[in-house]
Structure formats: C-alpha cells, structure tokens
C-alpha cells in the first residue's frame, strides 16, 4: 500500500472511514490532560474529532497524506488558516500535509488513533507503532481504537488488528488497558457481502512507561 492508494481514495471520494459525528469512544475515554497539552492525530483525514480535542483546550497536530483532505477540513468547518509550505495552522490546530513517518516531533502528551493503525497493512504496523512511540513523551498515552473480524473473508482497509498484535507492538515499553469492546453485525456492504458475521471494536489506553521501567 503506497501513497498513491490514499491519494486515489480521496480523489475518488472513497472515504467511508470519515465520520460526520464526534467519535463516542473519544469523548468517553480520552485521557484527562492539562490545558494546552499536545495531542497528535496520525492519518487524521478531515476528522471532526480534532475540533472536539481543540474544545478541550488541547493543542492538536494532525498528520495527513492527502492535501485535499487537509484543505477540506478547514473549508468544511469554516476555519481560516495560515499556510507555510505544507503546514496549515489555525488557533489550536496544526495540520501537516505529508508523510507521517517523516514527522519528527517527540514531545506529544497523547496520541489519538481512531483510524490510523487499522488503515495500515500488517507489514507496516511494526514500524508505525515504533514511530508513534518515538513521538510520545514518557508517561504519554495513546487512545487506540482497533477492529477485529475475519480478515480472510475481506481485505482491508480497515484491517483487523487483534489484541495479541497490539500487545506485541507496545507491551515491551507500555502498559496496555482494554477500556471497552463492542461486537456488532457489520453494516458496510463489503463486509456484509463477504459474509463477515461479527465485527468487534476495541478501545485501548496505552501508556508509555519511563525508560528506566521499559
């Protein structure tokens, strides 16, 4: 899966992953942080969740490959912005149009991963997890929403990311808590047509331990 895949998704408006409402798991489970804490939203698209995070008085940074998605975020929400190269800023929100793996800031207090890890194929997820941890402060936290379903019946994205894999990526340096899980019958046509009977959503809180404890 390369950059062109996602550019085509946005060009063709094949963006079923975009939610028109604020994610309920975010509102229920996002860590309680001090005002002005820095929050990273990887592969953010034009998610309205970033508006909710801003309303909680966090400084939000989103990374999104598609420049179209970034510009649509500001247009859809009637936000004025300043632009320098591929960086767009408005009060409380900064969006980078570019490659997540080239983002080198390392002082984030928290990361919100709703549709990022599940967007990546298995061969990319180890490097992805390692990169996220490099962006996160010690004692920083990741709110991760992942899916589990019969992957053999339908190709991703979104991909099925089982709990054991999440533990494999994060447990050596982090504490992992399963906050919530919900099983439901899938509604998306490609899952229904493929005969996927159960679609699980699992919400995790991942806390990076100090290096002396890792």
N, C-alpha and C positions, 0 to 999 in steps of 0.2 A: 504494500500500500504506500504510494508516494504522494507528494504534494499535489500532483495534478488530479488525483482522485477526489480530493476535497474541494479543489477549485471547481471541478465539474459539478460536484454536488450542489454547490451554491449557485453556479451558473444555471443549472437546470432546475433550481428550486426544489431539489430533492432533500429537504431539510426537516424530515419528520421528527428528528430529535429536538427541534426547537419547541419550547413550551411557552404558551401565551400567558401562563399564570406563574406566580412565585411558587417555587417548589415547597411543598409542605414539610418535607424532611429537613430542609434548610431552616425553616422558621422554628421547627421544634427542637432541633439538635445542634445547631451551630454553636461552637464554643462561646462562652461568655468572655469577651475580651475588653480590655481598656479602650476608651475612645482613642481614635487615631491609630489603632493597631493596623499593621499592614497585612492585607489579605490577597493572596494570589488565586486567580481563577484560570487554570490552564485550559486551552482549547475552548475558549469561552463563547464562541459564536456571537450572537447578539442577545444573550440571555438577560432577561429582566431580573434575574436573581441578583445581578450586580447592583441594581437600583436598591434592592432591599438591604444589601450589605452596606451601601452608602448611607442609607437611612439610619442604620445602627451606629453611624459615626465612625466607620472604618475607612481607611484609605485603600481603595480597591485597584489592583492591577490585573488586567486581563490580557492573555496572550492568544491570538487568533491568526491562523494562517491566511484566511481569506480577508483581503482588504474590503471586499464588498460587504461582508458581514459586519466589520467594524464600522463602516460608514452608515450601514443600515441601523445599527444600534443607536447612533446619535440622531438620525433622521426620524426613526420610529418613535423616539422618546422626546422629540422636540428639544434637544440639548445642543447648545452652542459648544464649539470646541476649538482648540488651537491645535495646529498640526506642525510637527517638525520631523522631516523625513517620514518615517513610518510610525511615528508615535503621536497618538491623539490624546488630548487631555481636556477634561472639564473638571469642575470642582468635585473632588473626592474620588474621581475615576480616571485612570490612565490605561489606554488600550494600545498594545503593540501589535501591528500587523506584520507577522513574521513567524519564524520557526521557534517553537518553544525550547528546543534543545540548545539554542544559541542565547537564551536568556540567562544571564549570569548573576543576577542579584541573589544574595544569600541571607537576607535579614527579614524574611517573612515570619509573622507571628502565627499565621494559619493559612491553610490551603483548602479551597472548596472544589472537590472533584465530583461533579454530578454526571457528566457525560464525556469524560476525558479518557480514563483508563479503559472503559468499555468500548471506546472508539478505535482502540489500537489492537492489531493482531498480536498473537502470543509472542512472536519473535521480537517485538518492540517493547514489551511491557517491563522487562527487567531493567533496561536502560532508562525507560521512562520513570520508574519508581526511584531508581538511584538519583536521577536528575532532580526529581521533586525534593528528595531529602537534602540534596545539596543547596536547595533554595530556602530551606526551613531552619529557623533558629532551634537551638536546644530547648526542649520543653514545648516547642511549637506543635500544632495539631493539624491533622488532615481530617476533614469530614469527607468520607468516600461513600458514594452510592454505587453499588455494583449489582449486576444481574446474574442469575443462574437459570439456565434452561438447557434443553437437549441440543447442544451445539451441532451434533452430527446431522440434525434434521434441516438446519438452515444456516447459511453462512452469515457472519457478521458483516459490518457493524449494525447494531451494537453486538459486541461479543459477550459470551458467557465467561465470567471471571469467577471461578469457585473460591470458596473461603480458604482452602488449602494453598492456593496460589498466592492469595493476598498475604497470608502468613509467611510464605516462602520469601516474598519480596521485602517484607517490612519487619518481621519479628526479631531479626538479629539486632536491630537498633531502636526498636519501637515497642511500645505497649499497644495492644490492639483490643478494642472492646466492640462487640456486636451490639449496637444500640437498638436496632429494630429489624424485623423481617416480615415480609408480606408475600403470600403466594396468591396468584390470581390466574384466571384464564386469559391468555393473550388476546388483545383486540386488533393489533396491527395485522393487516391482510397477509403479509408474507409469513408470519408465524402461524396464523390460522390455516392457511393453505398448505403449509408444510406439516401440519399435524402436531404442532407443539401444544401440549395439554396444560403444562404448568410453567409459569413464568414467575420467578422469585426476585424480589427486590430486597437487598440487604444494605443496611446503613451502618457504617463502621466509624469509630473515632480512633484515630491512630496518633499516638503521642510520641514524639521523638525524645528518647532518653538522653541525658547529658553524656558526653563522650566517655567520661570516666565509668559510666554504667553500661555502656553498649557492649 
